[in-house]
């Protein structure tokens, strides 16, 4: 991505109210723990190594979409 890496994009997505709840999955060739931690600290929900299996990626996307849907259905008891 010219001018913007995945970590910066994750931060922008999390900072903008309209997209703050969108699941963020980073796809990267970097496998170092530091790279993964930086992604999670930026707000990514998952980190997938390249090359990746398309079926696994699809399953991870579906999982995060289901988790977001379930989260929206929870009572708002804890948000005060």
PyMOL Python script that loads the backbone (N, CA, C, O; Angstrom):
from pymol import cmd

cmd.read_pdbstr("""\
ATOM      1  N   UNK A   1       0.843  -1.174   0.000  1.00  0.00           N
ATOM      2  CA  UNK A   1       0.000   0.000   0.000  1.00  0.00           C
ATOM      3  C   UNK A   1       0.889   1.238   0.000  1.00  0.00           C
ATOM      4  O   UNK A   1       1.577   1.509   0.984  1.00  0.00           O
ATOM      5  N   UNK A   2       0.878   1.954  -1.047  1.00  0.00           N
ATOM      6  CA  UNK A   2       1.730   3.143  -1.109  1.00  0.00           C
ATOM      7  C   UNK A   2       1.358   4.183  -0.042  1.00  0.00           C
ATOM      8  O   UNK A   2       0.204   4.596   0.074  1.00  0.00           O
ATOM      9  N   UNK A   3       2.370   4.590   0.728  1.00  0.00           N
ATOM     10  CA  UNK A   3       2.178   5.653   1.701  1.00  0.00           C
ATOM     11  C   UNK A   3       1.511   5.259   2.993  1.00  0.00           C
ATOM     12  O   UNK A   3       1.413   6.089   3.897  1.00  0.00           O
ATOM     13  N   UNK A   4       1.045   4.026   3.126  1.00  0.00           N
ATOM     14  CA  UNK A   4       0.357   3.610   4.340  1.00  0.00           C
ATOM     15  C   UNK A   4       0.545   2.114   4.539  1.00  0.00           C
ATOM     16  O   UNK A   4       0.193   1.317   3.669  1.00  0.00           O
ATOM     17  N   UNK A   5       1.109   1.730   5.699  1.00  0.00           N
ATOM     18  CA  UNK A   5       1.255   0.296   5.943  1.00  0.00           C
ATOM     19  C   UNK A   5       0.020  -0.223   6.689  1.00  0.00           C
ATOM     20  O   UNK A   5      -0.846   0.555   7.089  1.00  0.00           O
ATOM     21  N   UNK A   6      -0.047  -1.520   6.867  1.00  0.00           N
ATOM     22  CA  UNK A   6      -1.210  -2.142   7.496  1.00  0.00           C
ATOM     23  C   UNK A   6      -1.437  -1.698   8.928  1.00  0.00           C
ATOM     24  O   UNK A   6      -2.580  -1.564   9.367  1.00  0.00           O
ATOM     25  N   UNK A   7      -0.361  -1.469   9.655  1.00  0.00           N
ATOM     26  CA  UNK A   7      -0.492  -1.042  11.050  1.00  0.00           C
ATOM     27  C   UNK A   7      -1.084   0.364  11.119  1.00  0.00           C
ATOM     28  O   UNK A   7      -1.958   0.632  11.943  1.00  0.00           O
ATOM     29  N   UNK A   8      -0.611   1.254  10.261  1.00  0.00           N
ATOM     30  CA  UNK A   8      -1.172   2.603  10.223  1.00  0.00           C
ATOM     31  C   UNK A   8      -2.640   2.568   9.790  1.00  0.00           C
ATOM     32  O   UNK A   8      -3.464   3.316  10.316  1.00  0.00           O
ATOM     33  N   UNK A   9      -2.958   1.709   8.840  1.00  0.00           N
ATOM     34  CA  UNK A   9      -4.342   1.580   8.393  1.00  0.00           C
ATOM     35  C   UNK A   9      -5.224   1.055   9.521  1.00  0.00           C
ATOM     36  O   UNK A   9      -6.337   1.544   9.712  1.00  0.00           O
ATOM     37  N   UNK A  10      -4.743   0.074  10.263  1.00  0.00           N
ATOM     38  CA  UNK A  10      -5.508  -0.460  11.400  1.00  0.00           C
ATOM     39  C   UNK A  10      -5.797   0.646  12.409  1.00  0.00           C
ATOM     40  O   UNK A  10      -6.912   0.749  12.920  1.00  0.00           O
ATOM     41  N   UNK A  11      -4.801   1.467  12.692  1.00  0.00           N
ATOM     42  CA  UNK A  11      -5.014   2.589  13.627  1.00  0.00           C
ATOM     43  C   UNK A  11      -6.081   3.558  13.114  1.00  0.00           C
ATOM     44  O   UNK A  11      -6.928   4.016  13.881  1.00  0.00           O
ATOM     45  N   UNK A  12      -6.038   3.867  11.816  1.00  0.00           N
ATOM     46  CA  UNK A  12      -7.022   4.781  11.234  1.00  0.00           C
ATOM     47  C   UNK A  12      -8.427   4.194  11.311  1.00  0.00           C
ATOM     48  O   UNK A  12      -9.387   4.899  11.621  1.00  0.00           O
ATOM     49  N   UNK A  13      -8.538   2.908  11.030  1.00  0.00           N
ATOM     50  CA  UNK A  13      -9.846   2.243  11.079  1.00  0.00           C
ATOM     51  C   UNK A  13     -10.404   2.291  12.499  1.00  0.00           C
ATOM     52  O   UNK A  13     -11.585   2.579  12.694  1.00  0.00           O
ATOM     53  N   UNK A  14      -9.564   2.011  13.484  1.00  0.00           N
ATOM     54  CA  UNK A  14     -10.009   2.014  14.881  1.00  0.00           C
ATOM     55  C   UNK A  14     -10.334   3.422  15.383  1.00  0.00           C
ATOM     56  O   UNK A  14     -11.195   3.581  16.249  1.00  0.00           O
ATOM     57  N   UNK A  15      -9.666   4.435  14.859  1.00  0.00           N
ATOM     58  CA  UNK A  15      -9.852   5.807  15.332  1.00  0.00           C
ATOM     59  C   UNK A  15     -11.112   6.461  14.772  1.00  0.00           C
ATOM     60  O   UNK A  15     -11.625   7.412  15.362  1.00  0.00           O
ATOM     61  N   UNK A  16     -11.609   5.975  13.661  1.00  0.00           N
ATOM     62  CA  UNK A  16     -12.775   6.589  13.017  1.00  0.00           C
ATOM     63  C   UNK A  16     -14.052   5.916  13.511  1.00  0.00           C
ATOM     64  O   UNK A  16     -14.219   4.714  13.302  1.00  0.00           O
ATOM     65  N   UNK A  17     -14.950   6.641  14.152  1.00  0.00           N
ATOM     66  CA  UNK A  17     -16.176   6.035  14.681  1.00  0.00           C
ATOM     67  C   UNK A  17     -16.978   5.186  13.683  1.00  0.00           C
ATOM     68  O   UNK A  17     -17.487   4.135  14.072  1.00  0.00           O
ATOM     69  N   UNK A  18     -17.112   5.596  12.413  1.00  0.00           N
ATOM     70  CA  UNK A  18     -17.901   4.761  11.500  1.00  0.00           C
ATOM     71  C   UNK A  18     -17.286   3.387  11.218  1.00  0.00           C
ATOM     72  O   UNK A  18     -17.999   2.457  10.841  1.00  0.00           O
ATOM     73  N   UNK A  19     -15.974   3.253  11.395  1.00  0.00           N
ATOM     74  CA  UNK A  19     -15.308   1.979  11.082  1.00  0.00           C
ATOM     75  C   UNK A  19     -14.673   1.312  12.296  1.00  0.00           C
ATOM     76  O   UNK A  19     -14.024   0.274  12.161  1.00  0.00           O
ATOM     77  N   UNK A  20     -14.847   1.885  13.463  1.00  0.00           N
ATOM     78  CA  UNK A  20     -14.159   1.389  14.657  1.00  0.00           C
ATOM     79  C   UNK A  20     -14.484  -0.073  14.979  1.00  0.00           C
ATOM     80  O   UNK A  20     -13.656  -0.773  15.563  1.00  0.00           O
ATOM     81  N   UNK A  21     -15.658  -0.532  14.612  1.00  0.00           N
ATOM     82  CA  UNK A  21     -16.059  -1.904  14.925  1.00  0.00           C
ATOM     83  C   UNK A  21     -15.844  -2.888  13.778  1.00  0.00           C
ATOM     84  O   UNK A  21     -16.190  -4.064  13.897  1.00  0.00           O
ATOM     85  N   UNK A  22     -15.279  -2.419  12.675  1.00  0.00           N
ATOM     86  CA  UNK A  22     -15.005  -3.306  11.539  1.00  0.00           C
ATOM     87  C   UNK A  22     -13.851  -4.237  11.905  1.00  0.00           C
ATOM     88  O   UNK A  22     -12.812  -3.769  12.370  1.00  0.00           O
ATOM     89  N   UNK A  23     -14.015  -5.547  11.705  1.00  0.00           N
ATOM     90  CA  UNK A  23     -12.902  -6.457  11.993  1.00  0.00           C
ATOM     91  C   UNK A  23     -11.702  -6.142  11.088  1.00  0.00           C
ATOM     92  O   UNK A  23     -11.859  -5.894   9.892  1.00  0.00           O
ATOM     93  N   UNK A  24     -10.519  -6.156  11.676  1.00  0.00           N
ATOM     94  CA  UNK A  24      -9.287  -5.874  10.939  1.00  0.00           C
ATOM     95  C   UNK A  24      -8.401  -7.109  10.996  1.00  0.00           C
ATOM     96  O   UNK A  24      -8.017  -7.555  12.076  1.00  0.00           O
ATOM     97  N   UNK A  25      -8.077  -7.658   9.832  1.00  0.00           N
ATOM     98  CA  UNK A  25      -7.161  -8.784   9.725  1.00  0.00           C
ATOM     99  C   UNK A  25      -5.963  -8.311   8.922  1.00  0.00           C
ATOM    100  O   UNK A  25      -6.113  -7.846   7.792  1.00  0.00           O
ATOM    101  N   UNK A  26      -4.785  -8.426   9.496  1.00  0.00           N
ATOM    102  CA  UNK A  26      -3.567  -8.047   8.793  1.00  0.00           C
ATOM    103  C   UNK A  26      -3.006  -9.256   8.063  1.00  0.00           C
ATOM    104  O   UNK A  26      -2.891 -10.335   8.642  1.00  0.00           O
ATOM    105  N   UNK A  27      -2.656  -9.081   6.793  1.00  0.00           N
ATOM    106  CA  UNK A  27      -2.006 -10.117   5.990  1.00  0.00           C
ATOM    107  C   UNK A  27      -0.585  -9.664   5.769  1.00  0.00           C
ATOM    108  O   UNK A  27      -0.355  -8.597   5.198  1.00  0.00           O
ATOM    109  N   UNK A  28       0.381 -10.461   6.215  1.00  0.00           N
ATOM    110  CA  UNK A  28       1.768 -10.013   6.159  1.00  0.00           C
ATOM    111  C   UNK A  28       2.719 -11.176   5.947  1.00  0.00           C
ATOM    112  O   UNK A  28       2.456 -12.307   6.357  1.00  0.00           O
ATOM    113  N   UNK A  29       3.830 -10.868   5.298  1.00  0.00           N
ATOM    114  CA  UNK A  29       4.900 -11.849   5.154  1.00  0.00           C
ATOM    115  C   UNK A  29       5.788 -11.873   6.396  1.00  0.00           C
ATOM    116  O   UNK A  29       6.576 -12.800   6.586  1.00  0.00           O
ATOM    117  N   UNK A  30       5.657 -10.856   7.235  1.00  0.00           N
ATOM    118  CA  UNK A  30       6.481 -10.782   8.445  1.00  0.00           C
ATOM    119  C   UNK A  30       5.940 -11.736   9.505  1.00  0.00           C
ATOM    120  O   UNK A  30       4.756 -11.697   9.841  1.00  0.00           O
ATOM    121  N   UNK A  31       6.813 -12.589  10.027  1.00  0.00           N
ATOM    122  CA  UNK A  31       6.403 -13.587  11.002  1.00  0.00           C
ATOM    123  C   UNK A  31       6.940 -13.320  12.397  1.00  0.00           C
ATOM    124  O   UNK A  31       6.667 -14.089  13.318  1.00  0.00           O
ATOM    125  N   UNK A  32       7.704 -12.237  12.573  1.00  0.00           N
ATOM    126  CA  UNK A  32       8.304 -11.970  13.875  1.00  0.00           C
ATOM    127  C   UNK A  32       7.215 -11.633  14.892  1.00  0.00           C
ATOM    128  O   UNK A  32       6.198 -11.023  14.562  1.00  0.00           O
ATOM    129  N   UNK A  33       7.454 -12.043  16.125  1.00  0.00           N
ATOM    130  CA  UNK A  33       6.516 -11.749  17.204  1.00  0.00           C
ATOM    131  C   UNK A  33       6.305 -10.245  17.329  1.00  0.00           C
ATOM    132  O   UNK A  33       5.189  -9.794  17.584  1.00  0.00           O
ATOM    133  N   UNK A  34       7.366  -9.470  17.153  1.00  0.00           N
ATOM    134  CA  UNK A  34       7.255  -8.019  17.273  1.00  0.00           C
ATOM    135  C   UNK A  34       6.265  -7.453  16.265  1.00  0.00           C
ATOM    136  O   UNK A  34       5.504  -6.540  16.588  1.00  0.00           O
ATOM    137  N   UNK A  35       6.268  -7.985  15.053  1.00  0.00           N
ATOM    138  CA  UNK A  35       5.348  -7.516  14.017  1.00  0.00           C
ATOM    139  C   UNK A  35       3.908  -7.848  14.396  1.00  0.00           C
ATOM    140  O   UNK A  35       3.009  -7.025  14.223  1.00  0.00           O
ATOM    141  N   UNK A  36       3.695  -9.052  14.910  1.00  0.00           N
ATOM    142  CA  UNK A  36       2.348  -9.444  15.345  1.00  0.00           C
ATOM    143  C   UNK A  36       1.876  -8.551  16.482  1.00  0.00           C
ATOM    144  O   UNK A  36       0.747  -8.061  16.464  1.00  0.00           O
ATOM    145  N   UNK A  37       2.734  -8.339  17.463  1.00  0.00           N
ATOM    146  CA  UNK A  37       2.360  -7.504  18.604  1.00  0.00           C
ATOM    147  C   UNK A  37       2.042  -6.078  18.171  1.00  0.00           C
ATOM    148  O   UNK A  37       1.094  -5.471  18.670  1.00  0.00           O
ATOM    149  N   UNK A  38       2.824  -5.550  17.253  1.00  0.00           N
ATOM    150  CA  UNK A  38       2.559  -4.199  16.746  1.00  0.00           C
ATOM    151  C   UNK A  38       1.191  -4.146  16.068  1.00  0.00           C
ATOM    152  O   UNK A  38       0.463  -3.165  16.217  1.00  0.00           O
ATOM    153  N   UNK A  39       0.844  -5.182  15.335  1.00  0.00           N
ATOM    154  CA  UNK A  39      -0.466  -5.238  14.689  1.00  0.00           C
ATOM    155  C   UNK A  39      -1.598  -5.289  15.690  1.00  0.00           C
ATOM    156  O   UNK A  39      -2.596  -4.582  15.547  1.00  0.00           O
ATOM    157  N   UNK A  40      -1.445  -6.127  16.706  1.00  0.00           N
ATOM    158  CA  UNK A  40      -2.491  -6.220  17.723  1.00  0.00           C
ATOM    159  C   UNK A  40      -2.597  -4.932  18.531  1.00  0.00           C
ATOM    160  O   UNK A  40      -3.698  -4.507  18.881  1.00  0.00           O
ATOM    161  N   UNK A  41      -1.469  -4.313  18.825  1.00  0.00           N
ATOM    162  CA  UNK A  41      -1.487  -3.045  19.557  1.00  0.00           C
ATOM    163  C   UNK A  41      -2.144  -1.940  18.745  1.00  0.00           C
ATOM    164  O   UNK A  41      -2.704  -1.003  19.314  1.00  0.00           O
ATOM    165  N   UNK A  42      -2.082  -2.038  17.428  1.00  0.00           N
ATOM    166  CA  UNK A  42      -2.715  -1.049  16.553  1.00  0.00           C
ATOM    167  C   UNK A  42      -4.214  -1.289  16.415  1.00  0.00           C
ATOM    168  O   UNK A  42      -4.932  -0.465  15.848  1.00  0.00           O
ATOM    169  N   UNK A  43      -4.684  -2.425  16.937  1.00  0.00           N
ATOM    170  CA  UNK A  43      -6.117  -2.704  16.906  1.00  0.00           C
ATOM    171  C   UNK A  43      -6.540  -3.830  15.994  1.00  0.00           C
ATOM    172  O   UNK A  43      -7.737  -4.064  15.826  1.00  0.00           O
ATOM    173  N   UNK A  44      -5.593  -4.536  15.397  1.00  0.00           N
ATOM    174  CA  UNK A  44      -5.963  -5.657  14.528  1.00  0.00           C
ATOM    175  C   UNK A  44      -6.594  -6.778  15.347  1.00  0.00           C
ATOM    176  O   UNK A  44      -6.211  -7.022  16.491  1.00  0.00           O
ATOM    177  N   UNK A  45      -7.554  -7.444  14.747  1.00  0.00           N
ATOM    178  CA  UNK A  45      -8.213  -8.575  15.396  1.00  0.00           C
ATOM    179  C   UNK A  45      -7.488  -9.883  15.118  1.00  0.00           C
ATOM    180  O   UNK A  45      -7.597 -10.835  15.891  1.00  0.00           O
ATOM    181  N   UNK A  46      -6.757  -9.930  14.027  1.00  0.00           N
ATOM    182  CA  UNK A  46      -6.070 -11.165  13.649  1.00  0.00           C
ATOM    183  C   UNK A  46      -4.869 -10.823  12.778  1.00  0.00           C
ATOM    184  O   UNK A  46      -4.784  -9.732  12.213  1.00  0.00           O
ATOM    185  N   UNK A  47      -3.954 -11.762  12.680  1.00  0.00           N
ATOM    186  CA  UNK A  47      -2.715 -11.582  11.922  1.00  0.00           C
ATOM    187  C   UNK A  47      -2.479 -12.875  11.159  1.00  0.00           C
ATOM    188  O   UNK A  47      -2.320 -13.937  11.760  1.00  0.00           O
ATOM    189  N   UNK A  48      -2.456 -12.785   9.842  1.00  0.00           N
ATOM    190  CA  UNK A  48      -2.325 -13.970   8.989  1.00  0.00           C
ATOM    191  C   UNK A  48      -1.038 -13.860   8.183  1.00  0.00           C
ATOM    192  O   UNK A  48      -0.759 -12.823   7.580  1.00  0.00           O
ATOM    193  N   UNK A  49      -0.256 -14.938   8.178  1.00  0.00           N
ATOM    194  CA  UNK A  49       1.010 -14.949   7.430  1.00  0.00           C
ATOM    195  C   UNK A  49       0.785 -15.264   5.963  1.00  0.00           C
ATOM    196  O   UNK A  49      -0.061 -16.084   5.606  1.00  0.00           O
ATOM    197  N   UNK A  50       1.561 -14.595   5.121  1.00  0.00           N
ATOM    198  CA  UNK A  50       1.615 -14.930   3.695  1.00  0.00           C
ATOM    199  C   UNK A  50       2.716 -15.959   3.505  1.00  0.00           C
ATOM    200  O   UNK A  50       3.710 -15.891   4.228  1.00  0.00           O
ATOM    201  N   UNK A  51       2.610 -16.884   2.607  1.00  0.00           N
ATOM    202  CA  UNK A  51       1.395 -17.176   1.857  1.00  0.00           C
ATOM    203  C   UNK A  51       0.358 -17.824   2.774  1.00  0.00           C
ATOM    204  O   UNK A  51       0.712 -18.548   3.704  1.00  0.00           O
ATOM    205  N   UNK A  52      -0.894 -17.567   2.515  1.00  0.00           N
ATOM    206  CA  UNK A  52      -1.956 -18.097   3.358  1.00  0.00           C
ATOM    207  C   UNK A  52      -2.895 -18.945   2.518  1.00  0.00           C
ATOM    208  O   UNK A  52      -2.962 -18.810   1.296  1.00  0.00           O
ATOM    209  N   UNK A  53      -3.606 -19.807   3.192  1.00  0.00           N
ATOM    210  CA  UNK A  53      -4.606 -20.640   2.543  1.00  0.00           C
ATOM    211  C   UNK A  53      -5.909 -19.842   2.487  1.00  0.00           C
ATOM    212  O   UNK A  53      -6.369 -19.340   3.512  1.00  0.00           O
ATOM    213  N   UNK A  54      -6.494 -19.723   1.328  1.00  0.00           N
ATOM    214  CA  UNK A  54      -7.690 -18.907   1.153  1.00  0.00           C
ATOM    215  C   UNK A  54      -8.855 -19.431   1.989  1.00  0.00           C
ATOM    216  O   UNK A  54      -9.675 -18.641   2.457  1.00  0.00           O
ATOM    217  N   UNK A  55      -8.944 -20.731   2.183  1.00  0.00           N
ATOM    218  CA  UNK A  55     -10.024 -21.289   3.009  1.00  0.00           C
ATOM    219  C   UNK A  55      -9.846 -20.893   4.470  1.00  0.00           C
ATOM    220  O   UNK A  55     -10.820 -20.587   5.158  1.00  0.00           O
ATOM    221  N   UNK A  56      -8.608 -20.900   4.941  1.00  0.00           N
ATOM    222  CA  UNK A  56      -8.349 -20.472   6.314  1.00  0.00           C
ATOM    223  C   UNK A  56      -8.675 -18.985   6.471  1.00  0.00           C
ATOM    224  O   UNK A  56      -9.285 -18.589   7.464  1.00  0.00           O
ATOM    225  N   UNK A  57      -8.276 -18.166   5.506  1.00  0.00           N
ATOM    226  CA  UNK A  57      -8.578 -16.738   5.580  1.00  0.00           C
ATOM    227  C   UNK A  57     -10.086 -16.511   5.607  1.00  0.00           C
ATOM    228  O   UNK A  57     -10.586 -15.708   6.395  1.00  0.00           O
ATOM    229  N   UNK A  58     -10.799 -17.214   4.753  1.00  0.00           N
ATOM    230  CA  UNK A  58     -12.252 -17.095   4.725  1.00  0.00           C
ATOM    231  C   UNK A  58     -12.855 -17.493   6.077  1.00  0.00           C
ATOM    232  O   UNK A  58     -13.757 -16.819   6.574  1.00  0.00           O
ATOM    233  N   UNK A  59     -12.365 -18.570   6.665  1.00  0.00           N
ATOM    234  CA  UNK A  59     -12.870 -19.016   7.970  1.00  0.00           C
ATOM    235  C   UNK A  59     -12.590 -17.976   9.055  1.00  0.00           C
ATOM    236  O   UNK A  59     -13.438 -17.738   9.916  1.00  0.00           O
ATOM    237  N   UNK A  60     -11.422 -17.363   9.022  1.00  0.00           N
ATOM    238  CA  UNK A  60     -11.093 -16.329  10.012  1.00  0.00           C
ATOM    239  C   UNK A  60     -11.986 -15.106   9.844  1.00  0.00           C
ATOM    240  O   UNK A  60     -12.440 -14.530  10.832  1.00  0.00           O
ATOM    241  N   UNK A  61     -12.241 -14.707   8.603  1.00  0.00           N
ATOM    242  CA  UNK A  61     -13.127 -13.568   8.356  1.00  0.00           C
ATOM    243  C   UNK A  61     -14.527 -13.873   8.883  1.00  0.00           C
ATOM    244  O   UNK A  61     -15.123 -13.048   9.575  1.00  0.00           O
ATOM    245  N   UNK A  62     -15.045 -15.037   8.563  1.00  0.00           N
ATOM    246  CA  UNK A  62     -16.370 -15.431   9.041  1.00  0.00           C
ATOM    247  C   UNK A  62     -16.424 -15.450  10.566  1.00  0.00           C
ATOM    248  O   UNK A  62     -17.408 -15.006  11.157  1.00  0.00           O
ATOM    249  N   UNK A  63     -15.384 -15.955  11.199  1.00  0.00           N
ATOM    250  CA  UNK A  63     -15.318 -15.991  12.664  1.00  0.00           C
ATOM    251  C   UNK A  63     -15.417 -14.585  13.241  1.00  0.00           C
ATOM    252  O   UNK A  63     -16.208 -14.343  14.153  1.00  0.00           O
ATOM    253  N   UNK A  64     -14.626 -13.662  12.722  1.00  0.00           N
ATOM    254  CA  UNK A  64     -14.625 -12.302  13.266  1.00  0.00           C
ATOM    255  C   UNK A  64     -15.946 -11.581  12.995  1.00  0.00           C
ATOM    256  O   UNK A  64     -16.383 -10.773  13.813  1.00  0.00           O
ATOM    257  N   UNK A  65     -16.575 -11.857  11.877  1.00  0.00           N
ATOM    258  CA  UNK A  65     -17.890 -11.267  11.614  1.00  0.00           C
ATOM    259  C   UNK A  65     -18.934 -11.815  12.584  1.00  0.00           C
ATOM    260  O   UNK A  65     -19.777 -11.066  13.077  1.00  0.00           O
ATOM    261  N   UNK A  66     -18.882 -13.131  12.861  1.00  0.00           N
ATOM    262  CA  UNK A  66     -19.808 -13.718  13.837  1.00  0.00           C
ATOM    263  C   UNK A  66     -19.575 -13.163  15.232  1.00  0.00           C
ATOM    264  O   UNK A  66     -20.529 -12.874  15.955  1.00  0.00           O
ATOM    265  N   UNK A  67     -18.306 -13.012  15.617  1.00  0.00           N
ATOM    266  CA  UNK A  67     -18.000 -12.454  16.937  1.00  0.00           C
ATOM    267  C   UNK A  67     -18.528 -11.034  17.071  1.00  0.00           C
ATOM    268  O   UNK A  67     -19.077 -10.677  18.113  1.00  0.00           O
ATOM    269  N   UNK A  68     -18.370 -10.218  16.030  1.00  0.00           N
ATOM    270  CA  UNK A  68     -18.879  -8.840  16.066  1.00  0.00           C
ATOM    271  C   UNK A  68     -20.401  -8.844  16.195  1.00  0.00           C
ATOM    272  O   UNK A  68     -20.960  -8.056  16.957  1.00  0.00           O
ATOM    273  N   UNK A  69     -21.070  -9.724  15.458  1.00  0.00           N
ATOM    274  CA  UNK A  69     -22.531  -9.797  15.520  1.00  0.00           C
ATOM    275  C   UNK A  69     -22.982 -10.205  16.920  1.00  0.00           C
ATOM    276  O   UNK A  69     -23.935  -9.637  17.453  1.00  0.00           O
ATOM    277  N   UNK A  70     -22.314 -11.175  17.513  1.00  0.00           N
ATOM    278  CA  UNK A  70     -22.653 -11.607  18.873  1.00  0.00           C
ATOM    279  C   UNK A  70     -22.396 -10.493  19.873  1.00  0.00           C
ATOM    280  O   UNK A  70     -23.170 -10.308  20.812  1.00  0.00           O
ATOM    281  N   UNK A  71     -21.330  -9.760  19.679  1.00  0.00           N
ATOM    282  CA  UNK A  71     -20.989  -8.657  20.576  1.00  0.00           C
ATOM    283  C   UNK A  71     -22.079  -7.577  20.550  1.00  0.00           C
ATOM    284  O   UNK A  71     -22.409  -7.000  21.586  1.00  0.00           O
ATOM    285  N   UNK A  72     -22.626  -7.311  19.380  1.00  0.00           N
ATOM    286  CA  UNK A  72     -23.687  -6.312  19.268  1.00  0.00           C
ATOM    287  C   UNK A  72     -24.962  -6.744  19.979  1.00  0.00           C
ATOM    288  O   UNK A  72     -25.760  -5.903  20.392  1.00  0.00           O
ATOM    289  N   UNK A  73     -25.160  -8.066  20.126  1.00  0.00           N
ATOM    290  CA  UNK A  73     -26.368  -8.572  20.766  1.00  0.00           C
ATOM    291  C   UNK A  73     -26.262  -8.621  22.288  1.00  0.00           C
ATOM    292  O   UNK A  73     -27.274  -8.798  22.967  1.00  0.00           O
ATOM    293  N   UNK A  74     -25.066  -8.470  22.830  1.00  0.00           N
ATOM    294  CA  UNK A  74     -24.899  -8.514  24.281  1.00  0.00           C
ATOM    295  C   UNK A  74     -25.546  -7.298  24.930  1.00  0.00           C
ATOM    296  O   UNK A  74     -25.543  -6.208  24.359  1.00  0.00           O
ATOM    297  N   UNK A  75     -26.099  -7.486  26.118  1.00  0.00           N
ATOM    298  CA  UNK A  75     -26.641  -6.318  26.833  1.00  0.00           C
ATOM    299  C   UNK A  75     -25.533  -5.311  27.133  1.00  0.00           C
ATOM    300  O   UNK A  75     -24.376  -5.691  27.313  1.00  0.00           O
ATOM    301  N   UNK A  76     -25.874  -4.074  27.185  1.00  0.00           N
ATOM    302  CA  UNK A  76     -24.897  -2.999  27.398  1.00  0.00           C
ATOM    303  C   UNK A  76     -24.657  -2.742  28.880  1.00  0.00           C
ATOM    304  O   UNK A  76     -24.467  -1.594  29.282  1.00  0.00           O
ATOM    305  N   UNK A  77     -24.663  -3.792  29.701  1.00  0.00           N
ATOM    306  CA  UNK A  77     -24.490  -3.650  31.146  1.00  0.00           C
ATOM    307  C   UNK A  77     -23.172  -3.000  31.527  1.00  0.00           C
ATOM    308  O   UNK A  77     -23.111  -2.226  32.482  1.00  0.00           O
ATOM    309  N   UNK A  78     -22.130  -3.308  30.794  1.00  0.00           N
ATOM    310  CA  UNK A  78     -20.782  -2.903  31.185  1.00  0.00           C
ATOM    311  C   UNK A  78     -20.394  -1.532  30.658  1.00  0.00           C
ATOM    312  O   UNK A  78     -19.328  -1.023  31.005  1.00  0.00           O
ATOM    313  N   UNK A  79     -21.218  -0.932  29.843  1.00  0.00           N
ATOM    314  CA  UNK A  79     -20.840   0.371  29.278  1.00  0.00           C
ATOM    315  C   UNK A  79     -21.535   1.506  30.036  1.00  0.00           C
ATOM    316  O   UNK A  79     -22.627   1.941  29.669  1.00  0.00           O
ATOM    317  N   UNK A  80     -20.893   1.963  31.076  1.00  0.00           N
ATOM    318  CA  UNK A  80     -21.420   3.096  31.846  1.00  0.00           C
ATOM    319  C   UNK A  80     -20.302   4.027  32.229  1.00  0.00           C
ATOM    320  O   UNK A  80     -20.540   5.043  32.882  1.00  0.00           O
TER     321      UNK A  80
END
""", "prot")
cmd.dss("prot")
cmd.show_as("cartoon", "prot")
cmd.util.cbc("prot")
cmd.orient("prot")
